[in-house]
Amino acid sequence: MNRPFAVLRPEPGNRIMAAAAEARGRRVVRLPLFGIAPVPWDLPDPAAFDALILTSANAVRQGGAGLAMLRNLPVFAVGASTAESAERAGFRIAQIGRAGAAALVALAREAGVSRALHLAGRERTVEQGGIVADIRTVYASEALPIAPAAAERLIGSIALVQSARAGERLSDVVDACGLDRARIGVVAMSDACARAAGEGWNVLRVAPDPSPEALLDTAIALAD
């Protein structure tokens, strides 16, 4: 059975992930659980840092005019999408991490970084300390209202959970709308995402690595 995939991430990532799934012949339910909005931030002295850490393309999309003053800093980015967004904005990519934020910080440390600036969302997993000399919040992810009729489209689907917050929100929406978890499958990008989603799903799998490609591969194996 070719089950549809429910893409839950915010726009514009929702559209991008949906297109990737459709390119592989999959039906898609697009249901963004969050919306992204910029947060005003003060630009620190770029000379105080030797690298820029980016864990989401949203930091580039929402960072605003202040980003231009940071372009001389080499970028350590989580994932190809974040790196591509940074390159389009004029940054030089030093390294791309593929195992999450903590692993990226370790990668930067091994590369000799000692005073990194992290441009982040309001909810984040990286904290200031060690080589992370400063963190500036440049965007926020706000929960969107989900009507019961929209939530019902999850029935029979495999939901793609790409963050712990999305796992928590999916769980809340399904319960609030009185949906049967046993009729919804979940593929999570990490163990943390799976734990946040909770139990009781028709099936719950974790992708072998935290990449969109691995997430889709795992979902396709379940859907067929």
N, C-alpha and C positions, 0 to 999 in steps of 0.2 A: 504494500500500500504506500503510495506516494503522499505522505502527510505534509501539510504546509508548514512552513517555518514562520514563527512569530518573531519579528525583529523589534526589539524593545528599546534600543539605544536612542538618544536624542538626535534630532536633525543637526547638521546635515549627514552625520554618520549613519543615520537610519536609512536614508536614501541610498548611500553607498553600499551598505551591507545588503540591502534588499536587492540591488542591482547585481551584486556578486552572486547571490543565491539564485536569482532568476537566470543569470548567464549559465548556470549549471543545471538548468531545466527544472527548477523548483518553484512551486507556488509559494507566495509570501503573504503573510498578514502583517501589515505595518501598524504598530501600536507603540509609539514613543511614550515612555513612562515619565520622562523628564524633558524640560526645556532648558536651554543654556542661555545665560545672560551675562554681559560684562559687569565687572565690579571695578569701581574707581580705585586706582592704586598710585602710589608715589614711586617714582623712579629712583632707585638708589644710585650711588656713584659707580658706574661701570668699572672704573679702575680698581675697585675693591675686590674684584672677582677674577677668577681664572677660567671659569666655565659656566655654562648655562645648562640646567637640567630641565628637560621637558618630558612630562609623562603623559600628556594628552595633546592632540592637535587643537583642542579647544583653547589652550593657552595662547596659541598663535592666532587663531581666528578672533579671539576676544581681547587680545592684549592691547590693541590700539596703537596710538602714535609712539608711545614709549618704547616699543620694540626696536625702533630704528636706532636708538642709542646703544643697543646691546649687540648689534650685529658683529662686532669684532670678537665676541666671545665664542669659542667653539661649543657646539651643542652636543650634549649626550641625550639621546631621545629613546623613549620606549616605543618600539614598533615602527614599521615602515611608514604607516600613515602619518604619524607625528613627524617623522623625519622629512617626508615629502612636503608637508605643510611648512615646515621650517625652511627648507630649501627654497620653496617658492617665495617665501618672505625675505630671502636674501641672506640666510644664515649658512654657515659652514658646518657640516655634520662631522663630528669627530668619531663617534661610534653610535651604533644602534643596538639597544638591548632588546632581548626577546623573551625575558623571563620576569617581567614586572618591575615595579619601582625600586624595591630594595636591592634587587640584583643590579639594576642600572647604577645605583649609588656605589655599589661595590666595584662595578666596572670602571667608573670614573676614578675611584680611589686608586685602583690598580694602575690606571693610566697616569697617575701623578697629580691629579686634581687635589687642591687643598682648600680652596675657598670658592665653592659653587653657589650660584644664585638659582633658586628653584622658583619658576613661575607656575602657579598651581591653581587648582579649584578650591573652593571653600571647604569641601570635604576631601580629605587626602590621607594617604598612608605614610608619606615621608614627613618626618619632623625635623626641625632645626637642630643641628648638632653634628659633630664630626666634621666631615668635609662640606656639609650643607651650612654655609655661613649665614644665609638669609633666605626667607621664603616670602614671596609676595602673592597674595590672592588676586587673581585677575579675572576670574569668572566664577559663577555659581550655577549649580544644577538644581532647578526647582521642580518639584513633583507636579505633574499635570493632572487635572481631574479626568478620570476615566469613567464614562457612563456604562451602566450594566450592559446595554446593547453592544457597545464596543468590546467590552471584556468577554462577552460570549463568543466572540470570534476566536478566542484562544482554545475553545473546546476542539479536540482532535488534532491540535497542532503540536509542534515541538518548539518550545520557547528558547530563544538564544539569549542566555544571561551573560553579559559581558562585564559586569561589575557587581560587587557585593551589594551596593545600594539598589541596583536593579533587581537582584534576587530578593531582597527584603520587600521592595515595592511590589513585585509580582505576587509574592505571598500575600501581602496586605490586600491587593486589588482582588485577587481570586477569592479570598475569604469574605471580603466585604460584599462582593457581588453574589455570594452563595454558590460559586461554581465548584464542581467536583474535581479535586486535584487528580484523581485517578484517571481522568479523561484528558490530561495534559502532560506531555513529556517535557523534560528540561535538559538542555545541554549547557553546561557551565564552562566558562573560560578558565576557572581555577578552582581549587578546593575551597578557597574562601567564598567564592561566588556560590558554590554548591551548598555550603553550610548556611549561608544567608537565606537561600531559597527554602530551606527546611526539608521536611519529609512528606511522604504521602503522594508523590507524583506517580504517574503511570510508569515513567522511567526517569532515572536521573543519571547522567553521565558527565564526566569531566574530560575536556579536551586534553590531549597529551602535551600540548604546549600552549601558552597564552597568545595565540595568533588567530586572526579571523579565518585564515585558511584551515587551520586545525579544527576550529570550531565547526566550520561548515562540513569538513570531512567526517567528523564524528556524528553530526546531525544526519548527514546523508546515509551513513551506515545504519542508523536507527530507522530512518524513514522508509527505506526500501524493504 
